[in-house]
């Protein structure tokens, strides 16, 4: 089973592949760092990392605001994630 920190690392890697250098608080949708097609890919990645589907009521723009909010909403992180390089 994947740890929350491993899921966070994989999320960071994916976002940075799509959007370039960003930090955990960069606004992904608001700044158009992630487009609508990439958002669908992101949902699939989250489902793969967690091993469970995202419920329709979780599909809110605020849930995908930044790496930090994605981590907190979907990847089991209630505490502040450590900033990655």
DSSP file (Angstrom, degrees, kcal/mol; ACC not computed):
  #  RESIDUE AA STRUCTURE BP1 BP2  ACC     N-H-->O    O-->H-N    N-H-->O    O-->H-N    TCO  KAPPA ALPHA  PHI   PSI    X-CA   Y-CA   Z-CA
    1    1 A X              0   0    0      0, 0.0     2,-0.2     0, 0.0     0, 0.0   0.000 360.0 360.0 360.0 138.6    0.0    0.0    0.0
    2    2 A X        -     0   0    0     47,-0.2     2,-0.1     1,-0.1     0, 0.0  -0.551 360.0-128.3 -79.1 137.4    1.2    3.5   -0.9
    3    3 A X     >  -     0   0    0     -2,-0.2     4,-2.3     1,-0.1     5,-0.2  -0.391  23.2-110.5 -79.5 163.3    1.9    6.0    1.9
    4    4 A X  H  > S+     0   0    0      1,-0.2     4,-2.4     2,-0.2     5,-0.1   0.878 119.9  53.2 -60.9 -37.9    0.4    9.5    1.8
    5    5 A X  H  > S+     0   0    0      2,-0.2     4,-2.1     1,-0.2    -1,-0.2   0.865 108.4  49.3 -68.4 -34.3    3.8   10.9    1.3
    6    6 A X  H  > S+     0   0    0      2,-0.2     4,-2.3     1,-0.2    -2,-0.2   0.909 111.2  49.4 -68.5 -42.0    4.4    8.7   -1.7
    7    7 A X  H  X S+     0   0    0     -4,-2.3     4,-2.4     1,-0.2    -2,-0.2   0.908 110.8  50.9 -61.3 -41.4    1.0    9.7   -3.2
    8    8 A X  H  X S+     0   0    0     -4,-2.4     4,-2.9     2,-0.2    -2,-0.2   0.914 109.1  50.5 -62.3 -43.5    1.9   13.3   -2.6
    9    9 A X  H  X S+     0   0    0     -4,-2.1     4,-2.5     1,-0.2    -2,-0.2   0.917 111.5  47.8 -61.1 -44.0    5.3   12.9   -4.4
   10   10 A X  H  X S+     0   0    0     -4,-2.3     4,-2.3     2,-0.2    -1,-0.2   0.888 111.9  50.4 -65.7 -38.9    3.5   11.2   -7.4
   11   11 A X  H  X S+     0   0    0     -4,-2.4     4,-2.8     2,-0.2     5,-0.2   0.946 110.9  48.5 -62.3 -49.3    1.0   14.0   -7.5
   12   12 A X  H  X S+     0   0    0     -4,-2.9     4,-2.6     1,-0.2     5,-0.2   0.926 111.4  50.5 -56.7 -46.1    3.7   16.7   -7.4
   13   13 A X  H  X S+     0   0    0     -4,-2.5     4,-1.8     1,-0.2    -1,-0.2   0.924 112.2  46.9 -58.8 -45.9    5.6   14.9  -10.2
   14   14 A X  H  X S+     0   0    0     -4,-2.3     4,-1.8     2,-0.2    -2,-0.2   0.943 113.3  47.5 -63.7 -48.1    2.5   14.7  -12.4
   15   15 A X  H  X S+     0   0    0     -4,-2.8     4,-3.3     1,-0.2     5,-0.4   0.915 112.2  49.7 -60.7 -43.2    1.5   18.3  -11.8
   16   16 A X  H  X S+     0   0    0     -4,-2.6     4,-1.5    -5,-0.2    -1,-0.2   0.817 107.5  54.8 -68.6 -29.1    5.0   19.6  -12.6
   17   17 A X  H  < S+     0   0    0     -4,-1.8    -1,-0.2    -5,-0.2    -2,-0.2   0.881 118.2  35.7 -65.3 -38.1    5.1   17.5  -15.7
   18   18 A X  H  < S+     0   0    0     -4,-1.8    -2,-0.2    -5,-0.1    -3,-0.2   0.884 133.5  22.1 -81.7 -41.7    1.9   19.2  -16.9
   19   19 A X  H  < S-     0   0    0     -4,-3.3    -3,-0.2     1,-0.3     2,-0.2   0.532  97.0-127.3-111.2 -10.3    2.4   22.7  -15.6
   20   20 A X     <  -     0   0    0     -4,-1.5     2,-0.5    -5,-0.4    -1,-0.3  -0.525  69.5  -0.7  88.5-164.1    6.1   23.2  -15.0
   21   21 A X  S    S+     0   0    0     -2,-0.2     2,-0.3    -4,-0.1    -5,-0.0  -0.460  78.2 151.2 -68.9 116.8    7.7   24.4  -11.8
   22   22 A X        -     0   0    0     -2,-0.5     2,-0.2   -10,-0.1    -6,-0.1  -0.938  35.3-132.3-136.8 159.2    4.9   25.1   -9.2
   23   23 A X    >   -     0   0    0     -2,-0.3     3,-1.3    60,-0.0    44,-0.4  -0.530  40.5 -90.4-104.8-179.0    4.8   24.9   -5.5
   24   24 A X  T 3  S+     0   0    0      1,-0.3    44,-2.7    -2,-0.2    45,-0.3   0.665 125.0  45.2 -67.7 -15.8    2.2   23.2   -3.3
   25   25 A X  T 3  S+     0   0    0     42,-0.2    -1,-0.3    41,-0.2     2,-0.2   0.359  77.4 126.1-110.1   4.8    0.0   26.4   -3.1
   26   26 A X    <   -     0   0    0     -3,-1.3     2,-0.8     1,-0.1    41,-0.3  -0.445  69.7-116.1 -62.9 131.1    0.1   27.5   -6.8
   27   27 A X     >  -     0   0    0      1,-0.2     4,-1.2    -2,-0.2     6,-0.4  -0.594  33.9-172.9 -73.5 107.9   -3.5   27.9   -8.0
   28   28 A X  T  4>S+     0   0    0     37,-2.8     6,-1.9    -2,-0.8     5,-1.9   0.908  77.7  26.9 -72.9 -45.7   -3.7   25.2  -10.7
   29   29 A X  T >45S+     0   0    0     36,-0.4     3,-1.5    35,-0.3    -1,-0.1   0.912 119.3  54.4 -84.9 -46.6   -7.1   25.9  -12.3
   30   30 A X  T 345S+     0   0    0      1,-0.3    -2,-0.2    35,-0.2    -1,-0.1   0.859 115.3  40.5 -56.0 -40.1   -7.4   29.7  -11.5
   31   31 A X  T 3<5S-     0   0    0     -4,-1.2    -1,-0.3     3,-0.0    -2,-0.2   0.375 111.9-120.8 -91.2   3.3   -4.0   30.3  -13.2
   32   32 A X  T < 5S+     0   0    0     -3,-1.5    -3,-0.2     2,-0.2    -4,-0.1   0.820  70.3 137.0  59.5  33.4   -4.8   27.8  -16.0
   33   33 A X  S   <S+     0   0    0     -5,-1.9     2,-0.4    -6,-0.4    -4,-0.2   0.780  74.5  39.4 -74.3 -27.8   -1.8   25.7  -15.2
   34   34 A X  S    S-     0   0    0     -6,-1.9    -1,-0.2   -15,-0.0    -2,-0.2  -0.991  83.3-152.9-121.8 127.9   -4.0   22.7  -15.6
   35   35 A X     >  -     0   0    0     -2,-0.4     4,-2.0    -3,-0.1     5,-0.1  -0.346  35.1 -92.3 -93.5-179.9   -6.6   22.7  -18.4
   36   36 A X  H  > S+     0   0    0      1,-0.2     4,-1.5     2,-0.2     5,-0.1   0.862 124.8  49.0 -64.7 -37.4   -9.9   20.7  -18.6
   37   37 A X  H  > S+     0   0    0      1,-0.2     4,-1.8     2,-0.2    -1,-0.2   0.903 111.8  49.3 -68.3 -39.5   -8.4   17.7  -20.3
   38   38 A X  H  > S+     0   0    0      1,-0.2     4,-2.6     2,-0.2    -2,-0.2   0.835 104.6  60.0 -67.1 -31.3   -5.6   17.5  -17.8
   39   39 A X  H  X S+     0   0    0     -4,-2.0     4,-2.3     2,-0.2    -1,-0.2   0.900 103.6  50.2 -63.2 -39.9   -8.1   17.8  -15.0
   40   40 A X  H  X S+     0   0    0     -4,-1.5     4,-2.1     2,-0.2    -1,-0.2   0.927 111.4  48.6 -62.4 -44.4   -9.8   14.6  -16.2
   41   41 A X  H  X S+     0   0    0     -4,-1.8     4,-2.3     1,-0.2    -2,-0.2   0.879 109.4  53.7 -61.4 -37.8   -6.3   12.9  -16.2
   42   42 A X  H  X S+     0   0    0     -4,-2.6     4,-2.7     2,-0.2    -2,-0.2   0.906 106.3  51.4 -64.2 -42.0   -5.7   14.3  -12.7
   43   43 A X  H  X S+     0   0    0     -4,-2.3     4,-2.4     1,-0.2    -2,-0.2   0.926 110.9  48.5 -60.1 -44.5   -9.0   12.7  -11.5
   44   44 A X  H  X S+     0   0    0     -4,-2.1     4,-2.2     2,-0.2    -2,-0.2   0.895 110.6  51.2 -63.4 -39.6   -7.9    9.4  -13.0
   45   45 A X  H  X S+     0   0    0     -4,-2.3     4,-2.9     2,-0.2    -2,-0.2   0.931 109.5  49.8 -61.9 -45.9   -4.5    9.7  -11.3
   46   46 A X  H  X S+     0   0    0     -4,-2.7     4,-2.2     1,-0.2     6,-0.3   0.917 110.9  49.5 -60.1 -43.4   -6.1   10.5   -7.9
   47   47 A X  H  X>S+     0   0    0     -4,-2.4     4,-2.0     1,-0.2     5,-0.7   0.891 112.2  48.5 -63.6 -38.3   -8.3    7.4   -8.3
   48   48 A X  H  <5S+     0   0    0     -4,-2.2    -2,-0.2     2,-0.2    -1,-0.2   0.913 112.6  47.8 -65.7 -42.9   -5.3    5.3   -9.2
   49   49 A X  H  <5S+     0   0    0     -4,-2.9    -2,-0.2     1,-0.2   -47,-0.2   0.841 120.9  35.9 -68.7 -33.3   -3.3    6.6   -6.3
   50   50 A X  H  <5S-     0   0    0     -4,-2.2    -1,-0.2     2,-0.2    -2,-0.2   0.690  98.4-131.9 -94.3 -20.2   -6.1    6.1   -3.7
   51   51 A X  T  <5S+     0   0    0     -4,-2.0     2,-0.3    -5,-0.3    -3,-0.2   0.696  76.8  85.8  75.7  18.0   -7.5    2.9   -5.2
   52   52 A X  S   <S-     0   0    0     -5,-0.7    -2,-0.2    -6,-0.3    -1,-0.2  -0.991  81.4-101.3-147.9 153.4  -11.0    4.3   -5.0
   53   53 A X        -     0   0    0     -2,-0.3     2,-0.5    -3,-0.1    -9,-0.1  -0.366  35.2-113.9 -72.7 153.1  -13.3    6.4   -7.2
   54   54 A X        -     0   0    0    -11,-0.1     2,-0.1    -2,-0.1    -1,-0.1  -0.748  34.2-121.9 -83.2 131.2  -13.9   10.1   -6.5
   55   55 A X    >   -     0   0    0     -2,-0.5     3,-2.1     1,-0.1     4,-0.4  -0.450  17.6-119.0 -72.3 146.7  -17.5   10.7   -5.5
   56   56 A X  G >  S+     0   0    0      1,-0.3     3,-1.4     2,-0.2    -1,-0.1   0.841 113.5  60.7 -54.8 -35.2  -19.4   13.2   -7.7
   57   57 A X  G 3  S+     0   0    0      1,-0.3    -1,-0.3     3,-0.0    -2,-0.0   0.619  99.5  57.9 -70.8  -9.7  -19.9   15.5   -4.7
   58   58 A X  G <  S+     0   0    0     -3,-2.1     2,-2.2     1,-0.1    -1,-0.3   0.550  78.2  97.0 -91.1 -10.1  -16.1   15.8   -4.4
   59   59 A X    <   +     0   0    0     -3,-1.4     2,-0.4    -4,-0.4    -1,-0.1  -0.425  53.1 134.1 -83.5  67.3  -15.8   17.2   -7.9
   60   60 A X    >>  -     0   0    0     -2,-2.2     3,-1.5     1,-0.1     4,-0.6  -0.907  65.1-124.0-114.5 142.3  -15.7   20.8   -7.0
   61   61 A X  G >4 S+     0   0    0     -2,-0.4     3,-1.6     1,-0.3   -32,-0.2   0.871 111.6  60.1 -52.5 -37.8  -13.2   23.4   -8.3
   62   62 A X  G >4 S+     0   0    0      1,-0.3     3,-1.1     2,-0.2    -1,-0.3   0.792  96.0  61.7 -62.2 -27.1  -12.1   24.2   -4.8
   63   63 A X  G <4 S+     0   0    0     -3,-1.5    -1,-0.3     1,-0.2    10,-0.2   0.688 110.3  40.2 -71.0 -17.2  -11.0   20.6   -4.3
   64   64 A X  G << S+     0   0    0     -3,-1.6   -35,-0.3    -4,-0.6    -1,-0.2   0.087  78.3 117.8-117.6  20.0   -8.5   21.0   -7.0
   65   65 A X  S <  S-     0   0    0     -3,-1.1   -37,-2.8   -37,-0.1   -36,-0.4   0.886  84.8 -15.3 -58.4 -43.7   -7.2   24.5   -6.3
   66   66 A X  S  > S-     0   0    0     -4,-0.2     4,-2.3   -39,-0.2     5,-0.2  -0.906  73.6 -91.2-151.3 172.9   -3.6   23.5   -5.6
   67   67 A X  H  > S+     0   0    0    -44,-0.4     4,-2.6   -41,-0.3     5,-0.2   0.914 125.4  53.9 -57.2 -42.2   -1.4   20.5   -4.8
   68   68 A X  H  > S+     0   0    0    -44,-2.7     4,-2.6     1,-0.2    -1,-0.2   0.922 109.2  45.5 -61.6 -45.7   -2.0   21.1   -1.1
   69   69 A X  H  > S+     0   0    0    -45,-0.3     4,-2.6     2,-0.2     5,-0.2   0.876 112.5  51.2 -69.4 -34.9   -5.8   21.1   -1.5
   70   70 A X  H  X>S+     0   0    0     -4,-2.3     4,-2.6     2,-0.2     5,-0.9   0.941 111.8  48.2 -63.1 -45.8   -5.8   18.0   -3.6
   71   71 A X  H  X5S+     0   0    0     -4,-2.6     6,-1.7    -5,-0.2     4,-1.1   0.933 115.1  44.6 -58.2 -48.0   -3.6   16.3   -1.0
   72   72 A X  H  <5S+     0   0    0     -4,-2.6    -1,-0.2     1,-0.2    -2,-0.2   0.875 119.6  40.7 -67.2 -37.7   -5.9   17.3    1.8
   73   73 A X  H  <5S+     0   0    0     -4,-2.6    -2,-0.2   -10,-0.2    -1,-0.2   0.795 134.2   8.9 -82.4 -29.3   -9.1   16.4    0.0
   74   74 A X  H  <5S+     0   0    0     -4,-2.6    -3,-0.2    -5,-0.2    -2,-0.2   0.690 117.3  57.4-126.6 -26.9   -8.1   13.1   -1.6
   75   75 A X  S  <<S-     0   0    0     -4,-1.1   -67,-0.1    -5,-0.9    -3,-0.1   0.247 105.0-101.2-105.2  14.5   -4.8   11.7   -0.6
   76   76 A X  S    S+     0   0    0     -5,-0.2     2,-0.8     1,-0.2     3,-0.2   0.715  72.6 139.9  83.6  20.4   -5.2   11.4    3.1
   77   77 A X        +     0   0    0     -6,-1.7    -1,-0.2     1,-0.2    -2,-0.1  -0.826  11.7 155.6-105.1 102.3   -3.3   14.5    4.2
   78   78 A X        +     0   0    0     -2,-0.8     2,-0.2    -3,-0.1    -1,-0.2   0.661  66.2  65.4 -91.5 -19.2   -4.9   16.4    7.1
   79   79 A X  S    S-     0   0    0     -3,-0.2     2,-0.3     1,-0.1     0, 0.0  -0.600 105.1 -82.4 -98.0 165.0   -1.6   17.8    8.1
   80   80 A X        -     0   0    0     -2,-0.2    -1,-0.1     1,-0.1    -2,-0.1  -0.475  48.7-125.6 -67.0 124.7    0.5   20.2    6.1
   81   81 A X        -     0   0    0     -2,-0.3     2,-0.2    -4,-0.1    -1,-0.1  -0.405  26.4-104.9 -71.4 149.9    2.6   18.3    3.5
   82   82 A X        -     0   0    0      1,-0.1     2,-0.2    -2,-0.1    -1,-0.1  -0.547  41.5-106.2 -71.9 137.6    6.3   18.9    3.5
   83   83 A X        -     0   0    0     -2,-0.2     2,-0.2     1,-0.1    -1,-0.1  -0.473  37.5-145.7 -67.6 128.8    7.3   21.1    0.6
   84   84 A X              0   0    0     -2,-0.2   -60,-0.1     1,-0.1    -1,-0.1  -0.558 360.0 360.0 -94.4 161.2    9.1   19.0   -2.1
   85   85 A X              0   0    0     -2,-0.2    -1,-0.1   -62,-0.0    -2,-0.1   0.466 360.0 360.0 -76.9 360.0   11.9   20.1   -4.3
